[in-house]
Amino acid sequence: MADSWGSRLEVQLDGKTISPITSLTPTFNVPHTVLHSIEADNVGIIRQPFTVTFVMAIPAIATAVADLTELALTGGEFDVAVVDKEGDDWVFKALKFRRCFVTSAAPSNIVVDNVPQASFTVTSLDLGIEA
């Protein structure tokens, strides 16, 4: 593994980077309903629409926190993407959460040392992954 990562996750608004992401915890929900018939049980499944949500933390040191909080209040959308792919430090060649909407915001925590972090819970309507 490389000494330093050559890529990172970033929040992008209108194609411009507004903040790197400190941590990202995604959840992919792909529900299915088992299909039964008069003749037999478990004959198939009905796939329900998938949902993608994630919680991300960003440094609370710039206007990005204010921008994302405003997007939460106005229902605006943004993208999250892996940028500057170099080396072999990421599992995916490309990862992009598009049409993201903030559903919950905790603008910052209080810390004695290091940079405070703002936490946002987000829903993404479009997901692009290239392995």
C-alpha positions in Angstrom: 0.0 0.0 0.0 1.2 3.5 -0.8 2.6 5.8 1.9 -0.1 8.4 1.1 -3.3 8.2 -0.8 -3.4 9.7 -4.2 -7.2 10.1 -4.2 -9.9 11.3 -1.9 -13.7 11.7 -1.6 -15.0 15.2 -2.2 -18.3 17.1 -2.0 -18.9 18.8 -5.4 -21.5 21.6 -5.9 -22.2 22.7 -9.5 -19.1 20.8 -10.6 -16.8 22.5 -8.2 -15.2 21.0 -5.1 -16.4 22.6 -1.9 -14.9 20.2 0.7 -13.0 17.0 1.1 -14.8 14.3 3.1 -13.2 13.0 6.3 -15.4 9.9 6.6 -18.2 8.3 4.7 -20.4 5.5 5.8 -22.7 4.3 3.0 -25.8 2.0 3.3 -27.2 0.3 0.2 -30.7 -1.0 0.7 -32.0 -3.4 -2.0 -35.3 -4.8 -0.7 -36.9 -7.9 -2.2 -40.3 -9.6 -1.6 -40.6 -13.3 -2.0 -43.2 -14.4 -4.5 -45.4 -17.4 -3.8 -48.0 -19.0 -6.0 -51.0 -21.4 -5.5 -48.8 -24.3 -6.6 -45.5 -23.6 -4.7 -43.8 -21.4 -2.2 -40.8 -19.3 -3.0 -41.1 -19.3 -6.8 -39.3 -16.0 -7.2 -38.7 -12.5 -5.9 -40.0 -9.1 -6.7 -37.2 -6.5 -6.5 -38.1 -3.3 -4.9 -36.4 0.1 -5.7 -33.0 0.4 -4.1 -32.0 3.3 -1.9 -28.6 4.7 -1.1 -28.0 6.7 2.0 -24.8 7.7 3.8 -23.4 9.7 6.6 -20.4 11.9 5.9 -18.2 14.1 8.0 -16.4 17.1 6.6 -14.1 19.5 8.3 -16.0 22.4 9.8 -13.5 25.1 8.9 -14.8 26.6 5.7 -18.0 27.8 4.0 -18.8 24.2 2.9 -20.7 23.5 6.1 -22.8 26.6 5.6 -23.4 25.6 1.9 -24.5 22.1 2.8 -26.7 23.3 5.6 -28.3 25.8 3.2 -28.8 22.9 0.7 -30.5 20.9 3.5 -32.9 23.7 4.2 -33.7 24.5 0.5 -33.7 20.9 -0.8 -30.7 21.6 -3.1 -28.7 18.8 -4.6 -24.9 18.0 -4.9 -22.5 15.2 -5.9 -19.9 13.2 -4.0 -17.0 11.8 -6.1 -13.6 10.1 -5.8 -11.1 12.4 -7.4 -7.5 12.3 -8.5 -7.2 8.5 -8.8 -3.6 7.5 -8.7 -2.0 4.2 -7.7 -3.9 1.4 -6.1 -5.2 2.9 -2.9 -9.0 2.6 -3.7 -11.1 -0.5 -4.4 -13.1 1.3 -7.0 -11.7 3.0 -10.2 -14.6 5.5 -9.9 -17.3 6.1 -7.3 -19.9 8.8 -7.6 -23.0 9.6 -5.6 -25.0 11.9 -7.8 -28.2 13.9 -7.0 -27.5 13.9 -3.3 -29.9 15.5 -0.8 -29.1 16.2 2.9 -31.8 14.7 5.1 -30.2 15.5 8.5 -27.4 17.9 9.5 -25.3 18.4 12.6 -23.2 21.4 11.6 -20.3 20.9 14.0 -19.1 19.3 17.1 -16.9 20.9 19.8 -13.4 19.6 20.1 -10.4 20.7 22.2 -7.9 19.7 19.6 -7.9 19.0 15.9 -10.5 20.3 13.4 -14.2 20.2 14.3 -16.3 17.9 12.1 -19.8 18.6 10.6 -21.9 15.5 10.1 -24.5 15.1 7.3 -27.0 12.3 6.6 -27.6 12.1 2.8 -29.8 10.3 0.3 -28.4 9.8 -3.2 -30.8 9.3 -6.1 -28.1 8.1 -8.6 -25.0 5.9 -8.0 -22.2 5.3 -10.3 -19.5 2.6 -9.5 -16.7 1.3 -11.7 -14.6 -1.5 -10.2 
